[in-house]
Amino acid sequence: MITAYTAAQIRAAERVAIDRDGDATLMRRASTAVASVVAERLPHPLPGRSAVLLVGAGNNGGDALWAGAFLRRRGLAVTALLLQPDRAHPAGLAALRRAGGRVLALDPGDPAPAPVRALLTSADAVIDGIVGLAARPPLRPGAAALVAAANTSPALKVAVDLPSGIDPDTGATGPADDGDPVVFAADVTVTFGGVKTGLLLAADAMVSVGIGMEPDPGPAPDGTGSAERFAAAAAAVDAIALTDADLRVLLPDPGAGADKFTDGLVGIVAGSPGYPGAAVLCTGGAVRTRPGMVRYAGAQATAVVARWPEVVAAADPSVAGRVQAWVIGPGMGTDAAAGELLADVLRRDEPVLVDADGLTLLGEHPQWLSERTARGAVTLLTPHDREFTRVFPDLPLDDRLTATRTAARRSGATVLLKGHRTIVADPHGTTVVNRSGSSWLATAGSGDVLSGVIGSLLAAGLPPVLAAGAGAFLHGRAGERVHAAGEAGAQALWSHLRAARV
């Protein structure tokens, strides 16, 4: 499990480490790590190559300067571009100069003139040390102009602690005065003292380096622990991201005495005459995740059983038989009959996952969710952005993490917000950020499969936040396999779900 922390948690750990080891020692450790990552990723031999440092005020700029000094001693030509020369880290600046590095003070009015752009374009590596944990986006105009110029360079781009332009707590980039906010396009971020929650959302590649200032992560699963241990570990930090090892522990497997009634019974209410495929896709996601039994209750029973003969099908939930969790919404329509189905399922005591058309209906009938929450029933909502806005119209999505957490706390439901980084939050604030997946998952029917996957795990007894987190991770891994195989379409996910389990 990748554990992530707020900037305040990191700063508290940093104060303890500075009192114990001293600021200079921590900076040497951090800058050595940055220089090592650059040296490892550049083609060898290193002598004759070049690095450009983007240096702001504060310790991130100091880390960049010290890293530049180490790289200069490895034979690289190193140039530091100082956005605020009078506030550059004195010891780091002196170290770079002693090593033979070049220092350029930038004009605040024009920080990226043609010679600077040419320098960035010809560089082999660009190291971003402009802002640190205290900064909040968007970047100031001078820094934004320099970062925008650096982003056009073909060089290896390495961020110190976090890419300039993102919020360390949320990954948000903030509004820009003109166009999209500017963020340093890091190929890799070298972060210290623990992963920042914003990096789970905004950084594609990270190297987390222990430099002696790591927060206490609280209880950690030992690889053989239960879902409850994972839930406790997740609740002790600001956010988590699951790994393949976590998935192997969390996904239920049948024991020696298992039967079809002990490994999870999931009920699927999906599909309509207009959208028959949604029923097949959603049910297939549940079947391939291997619960004890899948029951289908809806208008497409014949089509579902033709594709999945092991499914027990009925016309509606009232005659479907007992289940341990429901999935409702994909392709079911939004007419009065669909509304009656949703209202009926929400009145039941079992956990309910609501997706797709079910979310549109909830947006029209918010009292159904509030009534369910009031009696303590478990609900899981799995919207994409437009569906989220229908259910929570007053929550802006420029900060997706805060919006998801607020929606969960307000509604009393666990909320999974789909996206490039899918976010899951429960009403208590426990948060999972999913980092698996591929752009090939952005296809019709993919979300229907995901609903079935998560519903199967919910029926097997995983807590909602972990059922959603593990389901999203498994679905993402299957999407990566689809991409690698050059296949296309939501049906291709089925053949890779079982393989993605291991």
N, C-alpha and C positions, 0 to 999 in steps of 0.2 A: 504494500500500500504506500502510495506517495502522500505524505502528510504536508499540509500547507498552512501558513500562518499569516496573520495580519501584520502590517508594518509595526503596529504598537507592540505586538508580541516579540517581533524580531528586535526592536529597539531595547526592550526590557532585557532580553538575553544579552544583547550587545553591551549594555551598561555593566552587567555582571562580569563579562569577559574582559572589558577594558580595565576594570578595577583589579582584576586578577593578573592579566597578561600585558596590559598596556596597549594603547592605540597603535603604536608603530609596529608592534609584533603582528597584530591582526591584519594591518595593511600589507605587510610583507607577505603573509600567508595568502591573502586574497589576490594580490597582484602576481604572485608566483603562479597561482592557479590559472589566471587569465593568460599569462604568457605561455604557459604549458599547453593550453588548449589551442592557442594560435599556432604554436610551433608544431603541434601534432597534426593539424589540419592543412597546413601549407605544404605544397610539394617541396621535396628536398632536392638539392641542398638549399639551406636557408640563406647563406651569404649571397648578396646580390639582390635579394628580395626587399620589399619595402612595406612599411606599415605607417598608417596615419592615425593619430589619436585625436578624437573629438573631446575636448577637455572643458568642463564647466567648473564651477566652484564646488568645494566640498570634497568628501571622501571618495566618491565615485571617480571624480577627476583625478584625485591622488592615486587611486588604484590604477587608473589608465596610465598615468605618468610613470609610476614604478614598473608596471608591466612593460612599457616602452623601453625603460632602461635595461631591463633583463633581455628584451629582444634585440636591442642594439648590441649587447655583448655577445649575442648569438650570430651576429653578422648582418642583421637587417639594417637598412636605412630607415630611420624613424623620424617623423615630423609630428610635432604636437601643434594643433590648432587651438588657441586659447580664446574662448568666447568672452571671458572676464579676466584679463591678464592680472589685474590687481588683486584678484581673489583666488588665483590658482594655488594649489597645495604647495607650500614652499619647499618642503623636504622632497616631494616627488619631482618638482621642477628642477631642483638642484641635482637630484640623482640622474635625471635624464640628460642634463647638460654635461655632467661629469662623464657620462658614458659616450658622449659624442653625438647626442640627438639634436635635432634642429627644432627651434621654437618659433612659431609665428603668432603674433598678436593680431586678431581679426578686427576689422572695422565693424562696430555695432550696426552701422547703417547699411553695410554691404558685406555680410560675413562670408559670402560665397562668390567672390569675383571669378573671372575666367581662370586665373592662375591656380586658385584653390580647387576649382572644379577639375582642372587638368591633373592636379596632384591626386585628387581622389580617384579619378578615372584610371590612372596608371598604377595605383597602389595594389599590392597583393592582399593586404588586410586593412580593414578599418575597424578601430576599436572605439566603442561608444561609451564615454564617461561623462556625459553632459549633466544629467540630473540624478538624484538619488531618491531614497524613500520619502523624503519630506515633500518632494514636488508632486503637484497634481496637474493633470492635463487640462487644457491643451498647452503645448509648448509656446514659449514666448516667440515673437516673430523672428528674432535673430537665430535662435536655436532651431526653429522650424525650417528656416531657409537652409541652414547648414545640413540638417538631417535630410531634407529633401534632395539636396545635391549628393550627399553620401549614398542615398538609396539608389541612385542611377549608376553607381559604380559596380563593375563586375567583381569587385574584390570580395574576399571572405569577410563577412560582417559579424563581429563579436560584440555583444553587449555586456557591460560590467554590471552585474547584479540584476538589472532589469532594463529592457529597451526604453530609451527616452521616449516619452509621449504616452505611456500607459499608466493607469492608476494601479499601484501595487496591491491594493486590497480587492479590486473588482475587475481589473483588466479593461475597464472602460477607457476610451480615448478622449472623451469630452467633445464639446462642440468646437468648431473652428469658425473664425470670422469669415473665411472665404474658402468654401469647398470642404473637402473631407479633412479631418484632423491628420496631422503628420506624425508618424511613429517610425522610429528606427527599425528598418527591416532586417532584424538580426537573423543570421543563419543559425546561430547558437547563442544562448545566454548562459553566462557563468554566474551562478548565484551563490550567495554565502549565508551561512547561519540558518538554513532552512528555506524551502521553496515558499515564495510569496503566492498568496491565493491568485492574484492577478496573472501570474505566469501560467497557471494551469489553463487559463482561458486564452491568453494572448501570445504565448511562446510555443513555437512548434518543437524546437529542440532545446533541451536544458542540460546543463551539467551542474549538479548541486554539490558544493564542496564544503566539507566540514572544516572550519577554521577555529573551532573552540568556542563558538557563540551560539550553539544550537538550542532552541527552546526545548523544554521537556515535552515530549509528544504524548505523555500519558500512557495508559495501558495499550499494548500492541498485540495483535494476534500473533500466535507463534507458528502459524502454518498448519496447525491441526485443530485450531480452535473453532468455535461455533460462530454462527451468524451474529449471535448476541455479543461476542467479543469484538467482532468487526464493528458492530453498531456502537459499542462503547468507545472504541478507538476513534471512530469518526466523530463522535460527539465531543471528544476531548480536544479537538483541534478546530481550526477555522473551516477547513474543507479537506477532502481527500480525493484522490484519483486511484482507481483500481488498476491492478496489473494482472498479467496472465496467471501468476501464482495465486493471487487472491481469487480469481475466477475458479480455479481448480478446487479451492476450499469451499467456496460459496455455492457452486452448482450442486444440486442434490443428485445423488446416485442411489440406486436401490440397494438396500441391505439384504442380508441373507433371508430375512423373514418377510420381505416386502411383497405386497400384492397391489393390484390396480387401485385399491381404495386407500392405500397408505402413502402413496407418493404424489398426491395432489390431484384433485379433480377440478378442472377449470371449465367454466361455461362461457361460450362465445355467442354473443348476439350481434350479428353483423350482416351486411348485404341486404339487397332489395332487388326488385325486378329491374331497376335501372342500373344497379351496381352489383351484379352477381359475383364479380371477381374479388371484391373486398372480403366476402365471406370465406372464399377458398384461401386467400392469402393469409388472413388473420388466423384462421384455423390451422393452416399449415405451419405458421410460426409457433403455435402452441404445441402441435404434434411433434415437431422436430426438436423442441427443447426437452422432450421426454418426460412429461408428467405421467401420473398413473393412468389418467383417463381424460379425454376431451369430450365434452358434450356441446353440441351445437343446437341453438334454439333460434330459428328464424325462417325467413321465406326461401332460403336457398339450400334447404336440407338435401335435396336430390343432387345438386351440383357438388356440395361438400362431400357427401358420402361417395360419390363417383370418383373423386380425387383422393379422398382419405377414408377408406372403408373401415378403418378402426374406430372412427368417430361415431358416437351414439347421437343421433339427430332427432330433434323434435320440432314441432311447429312454433312453439313459443316457450318462454321460461316457465310458465305455470305447469307444464307437463314434462319438463326436461329432467327432473330428478335432482338429487342433492348435488351440490358443488361446494368447493371450498373458496372459490373466488370467481367473480364475473368480469368479463371484458365486454364492453358495449360501445357501439358507435360507428365503427368503420363501415361506410357505404350504406347505412341503415336509412338514410333520408331524414328529412326534417319536418315531415307532415304531422298531422295530429296523431295518426296511428303510431308513428315512431316516438312521438312525445309520450304516449301512454306506455309504450314499452320501457322507455328510460325511467319514467316515474315509478313503474312497477319494480324494476330492478333496484333502484335507489332506495326503495322502502325495505329491502331485504337486509339481513344482518351481516351477510358475508362481505369481505372486502370487494370493492368494485373499482375497476379501471375504466375511465371514461375517455374516449378518443374521438377525433374527427367529428362526424355529424352530431354525436352525443354532446360534444363541447358547444357546438352552435346552439343546440337546444338548451343547454345549461345557461348560456348567455341570455337567452330569452326568458328563462325561468330560474333565476338565481336562488329563489326560496327553496328549490328542491335540494340544493347543496347545503344551504344553511340549516335546513331541517335535519338532514342526515348528520351533519357535524354536531348538532345540538344533542343528539342521542349517542354520540361517541362512536359512530360507525366509521370504518376505515375506507377512505376514498383516495384514489390516485388519478390525477389528471395529466394527460400527455399531449399538450398542444404544441403546434408550431406557432410562429410569430402571429399570424393573422388570427388563429383560433384563440391564442392567449389574449389578444386585444378584445375579442368578442366577450370573453368571460371577465376580464379585468380591464375595462376600457380606460380607467384613469391611471394605469401604471405604464409609464413610458419605457421603451425597450432600449434606450441609449445606454443604460446600465443594466445588462441582462441579469447579472447575478443578484443585484439588489431587488429587481423586479420579481424574480422567481422567489426569493426568500420572503418578500413582502406578501406575495400572493399566497404562499403556503401558510404563513402565520395568520393572515386575515381569514382565509377560507377554512382553515382546519384540515385541509387536504395536503397530501404530498403532491408536489408539482414537478413534472419533468418538462422542461422547455427545450424543444429540439433545436438543433443548429449545428454549425461547424464544431462548436464545443457544447454538447448537450449538458444542461445543468439540472440537477435534481436537488430539491430542498424539501424537508419535512416541516411541520408546524413548529418544531422546537429549534429549528435553525441548522440541524445536521445537513451537510451539503456534500454532494458528490459531483465532481466534474468529469465527464467522460472524454478521454483523449484518444480513443480508438476511432477508426472509421475512414471513409474515403468519399470523395465527391461523387463517386458512382452510386452512393446511396440516395442521392437527390433524384429519385425517379418515382413515378407513380406506383403506389402499392407498397413501397418500402416501409412506410409508417404503419400500414396494416400488419405487416409481418412483425414489426417491433411490438405492437400491442399484444399479439399472441404470445411472443416470447416472454414478455414481462408478466402477462397474466398467468402463464404456466408457473413462473417462479413465485408469484404471489400466492398461488394455490398450494405450492409446496411448503409454504410457511415462512419464507423470508420476510423480514420487516419491509414495509413498502419502499423506504428509501434505498435499501440494498437490492430489493427485487428490481427496482427501476434502474439503479446504477449498474448492477451485474447484467441485466438484460440489454441495456444500451451498449455496454462494453462487448458482450457477445455478438450482438447485432453488428457493431462496428468492425469487429474482427472478421466476421463473415463477409462484410462488404469489402474489406481489404483483400480477401481471398478471391472474391468475384472480380475485382479490379485486376489482380495479378493474373487471373486466368483469361482475361480479355472477354469475359462474358458480360451480359447486360440484362437488365430487367429484374423486377422483384422476385420472380420465380427462381432465379439463379441463387438467391440467398438460401433457399431450402437446402440445396445440396451441400452448402458449406457450413451450415449451422452446427451440425454434429462434429465436423472436423475442427471447427473453431473452438469447441469445448476443450480440446486437448492441445 
